[in-house]
């Protein structure tokens, strides 16, 4: 069964770029006779808002999309992610990191061999970790690449790959070799949120039986670390299909941070869903 998903974060209103991505995934699922899921990725309590979530549902329905219910909301399932963190921790694959972003940036400047040591800082010395833990200082759980490689073995480590049916930003397609060290010792959980994006998304894709991940090329590089997590957890590897990012007349891609015109603003200005779908290259229902 072909299963794909659209998984926005409710940190703002949807714009044309979101509409293009959602329509792309929905259209491919319909053409394949498969399933289309909507998932709300709201693990960031400081930026995600219920009114934005409600707006996402309103905008997607206005576009003419339908999806299965109930919609999975990640904030309702933090215990699921905590269980994965505990599993990785018990296997010795994680370590506590008390370093702040400023500490990391300072380390990059001081590192004698470049920035790699800064993103692979390694565990604190035992006495230092005990002191910081006793002080109540916040920490993150980092994935140790050294321990992960040891757990998987060199043959698996060097043979990691994923299937790309679309195209990466540099034309990558077909079987793509994974660089498991690309992101360094990645943070998989923080004290404030309990889980980081990469772990939550790979967990949910496996849980929901997602066979195809259809998303923008801005997330292409994320596939490397996500394949590593999937392999460590024994989760299946979806097929990936990355698409080009939609850009405005000025050549800049649509983005929330740039305050791109939202779907709500287009609707208020008299733009119909049919007209927007046609602008983006989609006819009704396909």
N, C-alpha and C positions, 0 to 999 in steps of 0.2 A: 504494500500500500504506500502510495506517495503521500508523505505528510510534510508540510512546511508550516512556517509560522511568521508572523509579524510581531515584533517584541519591542514596543516603544517604552521609553521611560517617561513618566508623567512629570516632567520638569519644565514644561512649557507647552504652548499650542503647536499643533502640527502645521507644517508648511508644504509647499509643492514637492520638496525633496522626499518628505515622508509619504506623501500621496503616491509618488512614483514608485517608491520601494514597496509600499503595501499593495498597490495595484499589480506590480510585477509578480510578487509572490502569490497573490490571490488568483491571478490569471493563469499562471503556470499550474497551480493546483487544480483549477477547474478543468483546464485542458487535459490534464493527466487523469481526470476522474478521481482525484485524491482528496485529501483533507486539508483544510486551512485553519490554523489555530491563531488566536490572539492571546498574547501573554503580556502582562503588565509588569515591567521590571522596575520595581519601586523600592529597592533595598537602601537607597540613600534617603534617610529620614530628614535631612536638612534641606533637600531640594525638591523632593517629590511632594505633590499636593493632590488631595482628592478632587479638587475642581478641575485640575488638568486631566486627571484620569477620566472624569465624566466627559470632558471636552473631546478626548480621544475617541470615545465610543460614539459621540455625536457626529464627529467629523467623518469617521469611517463609514457610519451608516449613511450619511449624506452622500458619500462617494458611490454608494451602491454595493458596498461589500457586506458579506455575511460571514459568520464564523461560528464555531462550535461553542457551546456553553456547558459548564461554567468556565469563565475565563480564569486562568491561573494568575493570581496576584502573588508575587514573590514574598512580599512582607507577611503573608499569611503562613509561610512555610519555612520560617527561619530555623526551626528545629531540624528540618531535613538537611539543611546545609551544615548545621552544627554537628550532625552525626558524621558527615563526610570529613569535616575538619578533625573530629576526634579520631576517626579511622586513620587518616594520614598521620596524625600526631602519634598515635600508638605504634605505627609502623616506623617511626623515627624519621619521617620525611620532612617534617616541619621544625622550625626553631623560632623562638621568641625574638623579636627585634624591637628594641626600645628607641631606635634612632628616629629622629624627626626628619621631615623633608629638608630642613635647613642643615641638619647633620650630614645628610646624604650629599647635598650640594657642596658643602664644605669639603667633604671627602673626595668629591670628584676633582676639586682643585688641588688637593694635596696628594692624590694617588700617584705613585711613581710610575705606574704602568698604564695610565689612562683611566677611563671611566669604568671599565669592567669591574674593577675591585669595589667600586662604589655601589654597584647594583648587585653585587654578590658579596655582601659584607660578612656573612658567616655568623655563627652564634657568638654571643657575648661570652667572655670568660666566666666560669662558673660563679666565682665570688661576685663579680659585677652583676651578673644576672640575678643572683639571690638578693643583692642589695636593692636593685631596681624594682624587683618584684615586691619586696617587703615595703618599699616606699609607696606602692600603689601607682607607680608611673604607668601610663598607657603603653600598650605594645601591639604589634601586629604579628601574625603568624606568617612567616615566609617559607616558601617551598625551597628546600635545599637541592640545587641541581646536582651537586656531588652525590648526595644520598639517592636521588632519583635515578641517576645513571647506574649507580651500584645495584639498586633494586631491580632495574630492568635488564641490565647486562648490556655490554657494548653492541652486540648484534642488533638487538631491538632498538637501542638508543640511536644508532647510526642509520637504521632502516626506516625510521618514522616518515610517513608521508600522508598526503591527503589527495583526493580526487577533486579537481577544479573543472567544472563544466562551463563556467563563465570565463572571466579573465581578471587577473590581478592587475594592479596599477602599472606594472612593467611588462604586461603581456603574458604573465604566467598562466598556463592552462595545462590540462591533462593531469598526469601524476606529478605532484609537486613535493619535493623533498622538504622535510621539516627541519628547521634549525631550532632545536629545543633550548638553546642557550640565548636566543635572541632577546628575551626579556629579563635575563638575569634571574636572581632568586626572587621570584614574583611574590607579592603580598596576596595571600588567599583569604585572609580575614583580618579585620580590625576590631578593636575593642568597642568602637562606637556602633558599627553596622553589623558586626558578626560574620559577614561574608563579603567577598569581593566579586566583581562582575564575572570574571572568567570562570570561577567555580560554580556560581549560581546558574550561569547560562548553559554550561556543559551538563550539569546535573539535570536541568529541566529538559534539555533536548533529549537526553537519554530516557528520562522518565516518561516523556510524552511521545516517545517513538518517532521523533523527527527524523525523516530519511534524507531530507534536502534542506540545507540552510541557504536561503536566498537573501542576500543583503548587499549593502554598498561596499565599494572597494576600500573605503576608509577603515573597514574592519578586516581586510585581508590579512594583515600581519598578525592579528589576534588569533588567527587559525593555528599558528605554530604552537603557541602555548596551550591552546585549547585541545589540540591533538595530544599533547603531552599529558594533560590532566585526564583525558579520556582513556589513554593507555594505562596510566597508573591505577585508575579505578576499574578497569575492565569494561568500560562503557563502549557501545558501538560507535563507529565513526560515520557521521553523515556524509553525504556527497555535498560539496560546496558549489555555489553558483553566485559569484560576486558580479555585481553590475556597476556600470559607470555611475558617477554621481551627477545629479542634475545641477546645472549651473544657471544663474540668471543672466540677463543681458550684459552685465558687466564682467562676465566670465568667472565670477566667484560662486562657489557652490553654496546652495541654500543651507543655512545653519541657524539654530536658535540664538546662538550668541551674537549673531549679526542682525538679529531682529528682522529676519526675513518675513515677508508678508505672509500672514497665517491663512489657513483655509477659512477660518471664521471671518476674517477681514474680506477675503474674496467673496464669500457668500453674502456678506452684508453689502458689498459693492455691486451685487446683482449678477455675479458670475454663477452660472448653473453647473451642477455636477457633470452634466453631459458635455458642456463646453470645456471644462477642465480636463475631463478624461480624454477628449479629443485632442486638446493641446498637448497632453502627455503621451499621446500615441495609443490610447486604449479606446475601443468601442465598448458600448454597454454590454456587460456580461462576458467580455473576452479580452 
